Amino acid sequence: MSLAQDIAILKQIPMLSDFQDDQLRLLAFSAESMDYQNGQRLFDQGERADGGLVITSGIVSLQTKKDEEFAEVDRVGEGTLLGETALLAENKRPCRAEAVEGVRVIRIRRALFKRMIQEYPELAQRLLEQHVSRYRHTVAALRPIGDKMAELEQLNAERRVRDDSQS
């Protein structure tokens, strides 16, 4: 795959969409391309994550362990970033990723990504704004669930008081 094609795919990634073409070129040039064959594992659940993988071609099966066996929870393809959080912070892989067919990825190590945002502080600011927006959206989506949980807790407390007074 050419550098221009890699840049076009990187530009599709929401986390990288604010990067300028020259910044994406530097990122694509500095990252490593890796190929995986059908059935080959990209990473395993619980493994230390040292960065992200952008799928440039092929399909990847995402699997989680259930009752000592792995079950597929999703399939993702070109233009997907696996390990977004791992670009910013040390963590573990939440699932297993396995090539369903021939897969090519761009591997972006956390150290490279951190160096990029240190050299371009405006990118760090935009990434922070993106994450803040997503967290606010998540909190807003969870608020009704929290309200329902509070209602249930209130009903349970009233039921306990009623049960205690009848005993």
C-alpha positions in Angstrom: 0.0 0.0 0.0 1.3 3.4 -0.8 2.0 6.2 1.6 -0.8 8.3 0.0 -3.3 5.4 0.6 -2.2 5.0 4.2 -2.7 8.8 4.7 -6.2 8.6 3.2 -7.1 5.8 5.6 -5.6 7.6 8.6 -7.6 10.7 7.7 -10.8 8.6 8.1 -10.1 7.8 11.8 -12.1 10.2 14.0 -9.2 10.6 16.5 -6.9 11.6 13.7 -9.3 13.6 11.5 -7.9 16.9 12.8 -4.3 16.1 11.8 -3.0 17.9 8.8 -1.8 16.0 5.7 1.9 16.6 6.6 1.3 15.4 10.2 -0.5 12.2 8.9 2.4 11.7 6.4 4.9 11.8 9.3 2.7 9.5 11.3 2.3 7.0 8.5 6.0 7.1 7.5 7.1 6.6 11.1 4.6 3.8 12.0 5.1 0.3 10.8 3.0 -1.7 8.4 2.3 -5.3 9.4 0.6 -8.2 7.6 -1.4 -11.0 9.2 -2.8 -14.2 7.5 -6.2 -15.8 8.1 -6.4 -17.0 11.7 -3.3 -15.2 12.9 -3.7 -13.2 16.1 -3.1 -9.5 16.2 -3.2 -9.4 20.0 -4.8 -11.3 22.9 -7.2 -10.3 25.6 -5.4 -9.0 28.7 -2.2 -8.4 26.8 -0.3 -5.1 27.5 -1.2 -2.6 24.8 1.7 -0.4 23.6 -0.3 1.5 20.9 -3.0 1.3 18.3 -3.5 -0.6 15.1 -5.3 0.9 12.1 -6.7 -1.7 9.7 -5.8 -0.7 6.2 -7.2 -3.8 4.5 -9.0 -7.0 5.5 -11.4 -8.1 8.3 -10.6 -8.6 12.0 -12.6 -10.7 14.4 -12.9 -9.2 17.9 -13.4 -11.9 20.6 -13.9 -12.0 24.3 -13.5 -15.0 26.6 -16.7 -16.6 27.9 -16.6 -19.8 29.9 -13.1 -20.7 29.0 -13.7 -20.2 25.2 -13.5 -17.1 23.0 -16.7 -15.8 21.3 -16.8 -13.2 18.6 -18.4 -9.9 19.6 -17.7 -7.9 16.5 -16.0 -7.8 13.1 -14.2 -4.7 11.9 -12.5 -3.7 8.7 -10.6 -1.0 6.8 -10.5 2.3 8.6 -10.9 1.0 12.1 -8.5 2.0 14.9 -8.0 -0.8 17.5 -6.5 0.5 20.7 -7.4 4.2 20.7 -6.9 4.5 24.4 -3.6 2.7 24.2 -2.3 5.5 22.1 -2.6 7.8 25.1 -2.2 5.6 28.2 -0.9 2.3 29.3 -3.6 -0.4 29.5 -4.5 -3.9 28.6 -6.3 -5.2 25.5 -10.0 -5.7 26.3 -10.4 -8.5 23.7 -8.6 -10.8 21.3 -8.2 -9.7 17.7 -7.8 -12.3 15.0 -7.4 -11.9 11.2 -10.4 -13.4 9.4 -8.6 -13.0 6.0 -5.4 -11.4 5.0 -5.1 -8.2 7.1 -2.8 -5.3 6.8 -2.4 -2.8 9.7 -0.5 0.4 10.5 0.9 0.0 14.0 1.3 3.2 15.8 3.3 2.9 19.0 2.3 5.1 22.0 5.8 6.6 22.1 5.4 7.8 18.5 2.0 9.2 19.1 3.0 11.0 22.2 6.0 12.5 20.3 3.6 13.7 17.6 1.3 15.5 20.1 4.3 17.0 21.9 5.6 18.4 18.7 2.1 19.7 17.7 0.5 20.9 20.9 -2.6 22.1 19.0 -3.3 18.4 18.3 -3.1 17.6 22.0 -5.7 20.3 22.6 -8.1 19.0 19.9 -7.7 15.4 21.2 -8.5 16.6 24.7 -11.6 18.5 23.4 -12.7 15.3 21.5 -12.4 13.2 24.6 -14.2 15.7 26.8 -17.1 15.8 24.3 -17.3 12.0 24.2 -17.2 11.8 28.0 -20.0 14.4 28.3 -22.1 12.5 25.8 -21.6 9.3 27.8 -22.5 10.9 31.1 -25.6 12.4 29.5 -26.6 9.0 28.1 -26.1 7.4 31.5 -28.0 10.0 33.5 -31.4 8.5 32.8 -30.1 5.1 33.9 -28.8 6.6 37.1 -32.1 8.3 37.7 -33.9 4.9 37.3 -31.5 3.2 39.6 -32.1 5.9 42.2 -35.9 5.4 41.8 -35.4 1.6 42.3 -33.3 2.2 45.4 -36.0 4.5 46.8 -38.7 1.8 46.2 -36.5 -0.8 47.8 -35.9 1.4 50.8 -39.6 2.0 51.2 -40.3 -1.7 50.8 -37.8 -2.6 53.5 -39.3 0.0 55.9 -42.8 -1.4 55.2 -41.6 -5.0 55.6 -39.8 -4.1 58.9 -43.0 -2.4 60.3 -45.1 -5.4 59.4 -42.8 -7.9 61.2 
